[in-house]
Amino acid sequence: MSTQSWENTGTSTLYDVDAGKNTRHLIGQISVGGMSFMVGADGKAHFAYGRNDNYDYVVYQQQAAGWAKMTPAQVGGSFTPIFFTPDKQGIYAEYNAGGGPTVLVAQDENGDNRKVLASDGFSSIGDIEWTAWPYQPFATAPATGVPKVSYLDPNLPMAKLHRALSLKFPGDYVHFIDSSEDGGKVLFEVSSDRDPGTYYLIDTHHYKVLKLFATAPWIDPARMAERRPLHFKASDGMELEAILTIPKGASQTNLPMILLPHGGPIGVQDDWSYDNGAQFLASRGYLVLQVNYRGSSGRGEDFKEAGYLKWGTRIQQDLIDGVKWAIAEKYADPQRICVYGGSFGGYSAMMTTIRAPGLFKCAVGYAGVYDLKMMYKKGDVRESKSGRSYLNTVIGKDDADLDANSPDKLADKIDVPVLLVHGEDDKRAPFAQAKAMRAALDAAHKPYEWLSKPGEGHGFYDEKNTIEFYNRLQAFLEKNIGPGASGTR
């Protein structure tokens, strides 16, 4: 169990906790806040890693004299220690010598004898499947695209079990979560682009499977839409991933489309798995486009850092390029395209209409950020030193540049109807952000609709408010780009 004191945020601590005896034993401590730990075969913390107060990624190794910070040459472009090998002579880690997609490696603790176990040219390694104790990876799946499992040693009993279960759930992804130490019981999840997931327990001695519970039992996967990961070339030649959610039963050409940018933006990604927002829109007959623009996770540090200081420029161009690709491929009707997003996605909903006039017919900002300078004055990101360092790194501090990339300073360039939705108690993107955007639209004499709710934070959570929001969203889209494709409900 890792802990960090409210009174001393500059220290990270790790305990071995005996829940039965109600005791704890200190096994790791470092005078750097926000660190994660890797425990060695001796039960002590051997590595500490994470982003420090300056938003620098750092790795420390426990040595005889105490914690030693690893050098850039040792860390490479990225290095995340995971666990020690069954023979206790090495460790497993995610690593990349440069800044590209991370691979799974086995190596000595000092970095010698490094061996690549799994890699993917486009993507970092995503999920890793582990045997029972002593833990050993037996399969991996890439962090992008449909999760295609690759077996490191298909003859391991756990690999054979995983393959057999995967055959029982065609079209789904089987993920082993944990197992008893003897491997006699395995907890696993089955999910897909149309199924939020169901948890099972299997007895590996008798091969009896017990269904535990469904994550969202009210969702009928048979009625959900396909999510299709595809690649396209951005305007500068960079290969990007797009995910299309295609309305069930609809023609796959000339569809009314919603661009749905993800939040974050740094270190976050859209993936193949079930997406509630995309499925809602698809159930109303709209094609949904999501783009893993530069700054997203899943493809290594260089790709992520390519989004730094580019919130209002290159990131928006990646989104716009995705829309143009969907039009060129005949997926989308160019006369019926809107953009809707939450948090940074709300920011992008405004910025894409500014950067690409005439491309969209409407825009919906949900819990969005609209004034970049305000992030230094209001909101919980600025409240810690690490948060302020994050802002310095990803948006910069030049006032003129921040204004040039803030939708509330460019409202006169928005040429489409707007819907602004915000929680009045939002701590991440304070309500003042929405009010600033509203005031800017008023001053520019631009049309907009408004929905705010007291007691709601960064997004709506009250069921009544959520239903009202989705009804307003559907009505707003229908008014501006027409109803969704027929035959999809």
C-alpha positions in Angstrom: 0.0 0.0 0.0 1.5 3.3 -1.1 0.8 6.5 1.0 1.5 10.2 0.7 0.9 12.5 3.7 -1.3 15.6 3.2 1.2 17.4 5.4 4.3 16.2 3.6 3.6 15.9 -0.1 7.4 15.6 -0.8 7.6 12.0 0.5 6.3 8.8 -1.0 6.0 5.7 1.3 5.2 2.0 0.7 3.9 -0.4 3.3 3.4 -4.2 3.3 0.0 -4.5 5.0 -1.4 -7.6 6.8 -5.1 -7.0 6.6 -5.8 -10.0 8.9 -3.5 -9.0 11.7 -4.1 -5.2 11.2 -0.4 -4.6 10.9 1.9 -2.8 8.5 5.6 -2.9 7.7 7.5 -0.2 6.0 9.2 -1.5 2.8 10.0 1.7 0.9 10.3 5.5 1.4 11.8 8.3 -0.7 11.8 12.0 -0.3 10.1 12.7 -3.6 6.4 13.0 -3.9 4.1 11.1 -6.3 6.3 8.1 -6.8 5.3 4.5 -7.6 7.4 1.6 -6.4 8.7 -1.7 -7.8 9.2 -4.3 -5.1 12.1 -6.8 -5.4 12.3 -10.5 -4.5 13.4 -9.6 -1.0 10.1 -7.7 -0.3 11.8 -4.3 -0.3 11.2 -1.4 -2.7 14.0 -1.6 -5.4 12.8 1.2 -7.7 10.8 4.4 -7.3 9.5 6.1 -10.4 7.0 8.8 -11.6 6.9 12.5 -12.3 8.4 14.9 -9.8 7.3 18.4 -8.9 9.0 19.7 -12.0 6.9 17.3 -14.1 10.1 15.5 -15.0 9.9 11.7 -15.3 12.4 10.3 -12.9 13.5 6.8 -11.8 15.4 6.0 -8.6 17.1 2.7 -7.8 17.7 1.5 -4.2 21.4 1.0 -3.6 23.5 0.3 -0.5 24.0 4.0 0.2 20.3 4.8 -0.4 18.2 5.9 -3.4 20.2 6.8 -6.5 18.6 8.7 -9.4 19.1 6.8 -12.7 20.8 8.7 -15.5 19.2 9.5 -18.9 21.4 6.9 -20.4 20.0 4.2 -18.0 16.4 5.3 -18.4 16.5 5.9 -22.2 13.4 7.4 -23.7 11.2 5.6 -21.1 11.7 3.0 -18.5 9.1 1.6 -16.1 10.1 -1.3 -13.9 7.3 -3.8 -13.3 8.3 -6.9 -11.3 11.2 -9.3 -10.7 11.6 -12.4 -12.8 10.7 -15.9 -11.4 14.4 -16.8 -10.9 14.8 -13.5 -8.9 17.9 -12.6 -11.0 16.3 -9.9 -13.1 13.2 -7.7 -13.7 10.5 -7.1 -16.2 10.1 -3.6 -17.5 8.6 -1.4 -20.2 11.4 0.3 -22.1 12.3 2.3 -25.1 15.9 3.5 -25.8 14.6 6.6 -27.7 11.1 8.1 -27.5 9.1 5.6 -29.5 6.6 3.0 -28.5 7.6 1.1 -25.4 8.4 -2.6 -25.5 8.3 -5.3 -22.8 11.8 -6.4 -21.7 13.5 -8.7 -19.3 16.8 -7.4 -17.9 19.2 -7.2 -15.0 18.4 -4.5 -12.5 21.3 -2.5 -13.7 20.1 -2.7 -17.3 22.5 -5.3 -18.6 21.3 -8.4 -20.5 18.2 -6.7 -21.8 16.0 -8.9 -23.9 12.9 -7.7 -25.8 9.9 -10.0 -25.1 7.2 -8.2 -27.0 6.9 -5.1 -29.3 4.7 -3.5 -31.9 6.0 -1.0 -34.5 3.1 1.4 -34.3 2.0 1.0 -30.6 3.4 0.6 -27.2 2.7 -2.6 -25.4 -0.6 -2.3 -23.6 -2.1 -5.0 -21.4 0.3 -7.7 -20.1 -1.1 -11.1 -19.1 0.6 -12.8 -16.1 0.8 -16.3 -14.7 0.1 -17.1 -11.1 3.0 -16.8 -8.6 5.9 -16.6 -9.4 4.6 -14.0 -11.9 5.7 -14.4 -15.5 4.2 -12.6 -18.5 2.7 -15.0 -21.0 0.9 -12.7 -23.4 0.6 -9.0 -24.4 -1.7 -6.9 -26.5 -0.8 -3.5 -28.1 -2.1 -0.3 -26.6 -3.9 0.7 -29.8 -6.2 -1.0 -32.3 -8.2 -4.1 -31.6 -6.4 -5.9 -28.8 -4.8 -8.8 -30.6 -3.1 -11.1 -28.1 0.4 -12.4 -28.8 1.6 -15.3 -26.6 5.2 -15.2 -25.4 5.2 -18.9 -24.6 2.0 -20.5 -25.9 2.9 -23.8 -24.0 2.6 -22.3 -20.6 -0.5 -23.6 -18.8 -1.9 -20.1 -18.2 -1.4 -19.3 -21.9 -3.3 -22.4 -22.9 -6.1 -21.5 -20.5 -6.3 -18.0 -21.8 -6.4 -19.2 -25.4 -9.2 -21.7 -24.5 -11.3 -19.0 -22.8 -10.7 -16.6 -25.7 -12.2 -19.2 -28.0 -15.3 -19.4 -25.7 -15.8 -15.7 -26.1 -15.2 -14.9 -29.8 -15.0 -11.3 -30.6 -14.3 -10.4 -27.0 -11.1 -9.6 -25.1 -10.2 -11.9 -22.2 -8.1 -10.2 -19.6 -6.6 -12.1 -16.6 -6.9 -9.8 -13.6 -5.4 -11.9 -10.7 -5.1 -15.5 -9.5 -4.6 -17.4 -6.3 -0.9 -18.1 -5.5 -1.3 -21.8 -6.6 -3.1 -20.8 -9.8 -6.1 -22.8 -8.7 -8.5 -19.8 -9.2 -8.2 -17.1 -11.8 -10.2 -13.9 -11.9 -10.8 -12.6 -15.4 -12.8 -10.0 -17.3 -14.4 -10.4 -20.7 -15.2 -7.2 -22.6 -15.4 -5.7 -26.1 -16.2 -2.6 -28.0 -19.9 -3.4 -27.4 -19.7 -4.9 -23.9 -18.5 -2.8 -20.9 -17.3 -6.1 -19.3 -18.3 -9.1 -17.2 -16.2 -10.6 -14.4 -15.7 -14.4 -14.0 -13.9 -16.7 -11.7 -12.5 -20.0 -13.0 -11.5 -23.1 -11.0 -8.5 -24.4 -13.0 -8.6 -27.8 -11.3 -12.2 -28.6 -12.4 -12.5 -25.9 -15.2 -15.7 -24.6 -13.7 -16.5 -21.0 -14.5 -18.5 -18.8 -12.2 -20.0 -15.6 -13.5 -19.6 -12.9 -10.8 -21.2 -9.7 -12.2 -21.5 -7.5 -15.2 -20.1 -4.0 -15.1 -23.3 -2.5 -16.7 -26.0 -5.2 -16.8 -28.4 -2.7 -18.4 -26.3 -2.6 -21.6 -27.3 -5.2 -24.3 -24.2 -5.8 -26.4 -26.3 -7.1 -29.2 -27.8 -3.6 -29.6 -24.5 -1.7 -29.5 -22.4 -0.4 -32.4 -19.1 -1.6 -33.8 -16.0 0.4 -32.9 -13.5 0.2 -35.7 -9.9 1.4 -35.3 -8.3 2.6 -38.5 -5.2 4.5 -39.5 -4.9 7.7 -41.6 -2.2 10.2 -42.6 -2.3 13.7 -41.1 -1.6 16.7 -43.3 2.1 16.5 -42.4 2.4 12.8 -43.1 2.2 11.5 -39.5 0.3 8.3 -39.3 -2.5 8.5 -36.7 -5.2 6.3 -35.3 -8.9 7.0 -35.7 -11.7 5.0 -34.1 -15.1 5.0 -35.9 -18.2 4.0 -34.1 -20.6 2.9 -36.8 -24.4 3.0 -36.1 -25.8 -0.5 -36.0 -27.8 -1.3 -39.1 -26.8 1.9 -41.0 -25.2 2.3 -44.3 -21.4 2.9 -43.9 -21.3 5.8 -46.3 -22.4 9.4 -46.2 -23.4 9.4 -42.6 -24.1 12.4 -40.3 -21.0 12.5 -38.1 -19.9 13.7 -34.7 -16.2 14.4 -34.0 -15.7 13.4 -30.4 -12.2 14.6 -29.1 -11.0 12.9 -25.9 -10.0 14.8 -22.8 -6.6 15.2 -21.2 -5.1 15.9 -23.6 -1.7 14.7 -22.6 -1.2 11.0 -21.8 -4.9 10.0 -22.5 -6.2 8.0 -25.4 -9.4 6.6 -27.0 -9.3 2.9 -27.5 -11.4 0.0 -28.9 -13.2 -0.7 -25.7 -16.8 0.2 -24.9 -17.3 4.0 -24.9 -20.6 5.3 -23.4 -20.6 8.6 -25.2 -19.8 7.2 -28.6 -22.4 4.4 -28.1 -25.1 7.0 -27.2 -24.4 9.0 -30.3 -24.3 5.9 -32.5 -27.6 4.7 -31.0 -29.1 7.9 -32.3 -27.8 7.2 -35.8 -24.6 9.3 -35.8 -21.2 8.1 -37.0 -18.7 9.0 -34.3 -15.0 9.8 -35.1 -12.4 9.8 -32.3 -8.8 10.7 -33.1 -5.7 9.8 -31.1 -4.0 13.1 -31.9 -0.4 14.0 -30.9 -0.2 14.2 -27.1 -2.2 11.0 -26.7 -0.8 8.0 -24.8 -0.2 4.5 -26.3 2.6 5.4 -28.7 5.6 6.5 -26.6 7.1 9.6 -25.2 7.9 11.4 -28.5 4.3 11.1 -29.6 3.0 12.3 -26.3 5.4 15.2 -26.1 4.5 16.2 -29.6 1.4 17.6 -28.1 3.2 19.9 -25.7 2.5 23.6 -26.4 0.3 22.6 -29.3 -3.1 22.5 -27.7 -4.6 25.0 -30.1 -2.5 24.3 -33.1 -1.2 20.8 -34.1 -3.6 18.9 -31.9 -6.5 20.7 -33.5 -5.1 20.1 -37.0 -4.9 16.4 -36.3 -8.6 16.4 -35.4 -9.4 18.4 -38.5 -7.3 16.1 -40.6 -9.3 13.2 -39.2 -12.6 14.8 -40.3 -11.3 15.5 -43.8 -10.1 11.9 -44.0 -13.6 10.6 -43.0 -15.1 12.8 -45.7 -12.6 11.7 -48.3 -13.3 8.0 -47.5 -17.0 8.6 -47.9 -17.8 7.7 -44.3 -19.2 11.2 -43.5 -21.6 13.5 -45.1 -19.6 16.8 -45.3 -22.8 18.8 -44.9 -23.8 17.1 -41.6 -20.8 17.2 -39.2 -20.7 18.5 -35.6 -18.1 18.4 -32.9 -18.8 17.5 -29.2 -16.3 16.9 -26.4 -15.8 17.1 -22.6 -13.0 18.8 -20.7 -10.1 19.3 -23.2 -12.6 17.8 -25.7 -14.8 20.8 -24.9 -11.9 23.1 -25.6 -11.4 21.3 -28.9 -15.1 21.6 -29.8 -14.6 25.4 -29.9 -11.1 25.4 -31.3 -11.7 23.1 -34.3 -14.6 25.4 -35.5 -12.2 28.3 -35.2 -9.3 26.6 -37.0 -11.5 25.1 -39.7 -14.3 27.5 -40.6 -17.1 25.9 -42.6 -16.2 22.3 -41.7 -18.7 21.9 -38.8 -22.3 22.8 -38.4 -22.4 23.0 -34.6 -20.2 22.6 -31.5 -20.9 21.3 -28.0 -18.6 22.1 -25.1 -19.1 20.0 -22.0 -17.1 20.8 -18.8 -14.6 22.5 -21.1 -11.6 24.8 -20.7 -11.9 28.0 -22.8 -9.4 30.4 -21.3 -5.9 29.0 -21.0 -4.5 31.8 -18.8 -7.3 31.1 -16.3 -5.8 27.7 -15.6 -3.1 29.5 -13.7 -5.6 31.3 -11.6 -8.5 29.0 -11.0 -9.0 25.2 -10.8 -7.3 22.4 -9.0 -4.5 21.7 -11.5 -2.6 24.9 -10.3 -2.9 24.1 -6.6 0.2 21.9 -6.5 3.8 22.6 -7.6 3.6 19.6 -9.9 0.4 20.8 -11.4 1.9 24.2 -12.1 4.9 22.6 -13.7 2.6 20.5 -15.8 0.9 23.7 -17.1 4.3 25.3 -17.8 5.3 22.3 -19.8 2.1 21.6 -21.8 0.6 25.1 -22.4 3.5 27.5 -21.6 3.3 30.9 -19.9 3.4 33.4 -22.7 0.2 35.5 -22.3 0.0 36.4 -26.0 0.3 32.7 -27.0 -2.2 31.6 -24.5 -4.7 34.2 -25.7 -4.1 33.2 -29.3 -5.1 29.7 -28.4 -8.0 30.4 -26.1 -11.6 30.1 -27.5 -13.0 32.9 -25.4 -10.5 35.3 -27.0 -11.5 34.1 -30.5 -15.3 33.9 -30.1 -15.8 36.2 -33.1 -14.4 33.4 -35.3 -16.9 30.8 -34.2 -19.4 30.6 -37.1 -21.7 27.7 -35.8 -24.4 27.3 -33.1 -22.9 26.4 -29.8 -24.2 24.4 -26.8 -22.3 25.0 -23.5 -22.8 22.5 -20.7 -21.1 22.8 -17.3 -21.3 21.8 -13.6 -21.3 24.8 -11.3 -19.1 23.1 -8.8 -16.4 21.9 -11.2 -13.0 22.0 -9.6 -10.9 20.9 -12.6 -12.5 23.3 -15.2 -14.1 25.8 -12.9 -17.6 27.2 -13.8 -15.8 30.5 -14.5 -14.5 28.9 -17.7 -18.0 28.4 -19.0 -19.1 31.9 -17.9 -16.1 33.4 -19.7 -17.0 31.6 -22.9 -20.6 32.6 -22.6 -19.6 36.2 -22.1 -17.4 36.1 -25.2 -20.1 34.7 -27.3 -22.5 37.4 -26.1 -20.0 40.1 -26.9 -19.5 38.6 -30.4 -23.2 38.3 -30.9 -22.9 34.6 -31.6 -25.8 32.1 -31.0 -25.5 29.6 -28.2 -27.5 27.4 -25.9 -26.8 27.0 -22.2 -27.1 24.2 -19.6 -25.6 24.4 -16.1 -26.3 22.5 -12.9 -25.5 23.3 -9.3 -23.8 20.5 -7.3 -22.3 19.0 -10.4 -18.5 18.8 -10.9 -16.3 17.9 -13.8 -19.2 16.3 -15.7 -22.7 15.4 -14.6 -23.2 12.5 -12.3 -26.8 12.9 -11.0 -29.0 10.6 -13.1 -31.7 13.2 -13.7 -29.2 15.8 -14.8 -27.4 13.3 -17.1 -30.7 12.4 -18.8 -31.5 16.1 -19.3 -28.1 16.6 -20.8 -28.3 13.8 -23.2 -31.8 14.9 -24.3 -30.5 18.4 -24.9 -27.5 17.1 -26.8 -29.7 14.9 -29.1 -32.1 17.8 -29.7 -29.3 20.2 -30.5 -27.7 17.8 -33.0 -31.0 17.1 -34.7 -31.7 20.8 -35.0 -28.3 21.5 -36.6 -27.4 18.4 -38.7 -30.7 16.5 -38.8 -31.7 13.2 -37.3 -29.3 10.3 -37.4 -29.3 7.6 -40.0 -32.5 5.6 -40.2 -32.8 2.0 -39.2 -30.4 2.3 -36.3 -32.7 2.4 -33.2 
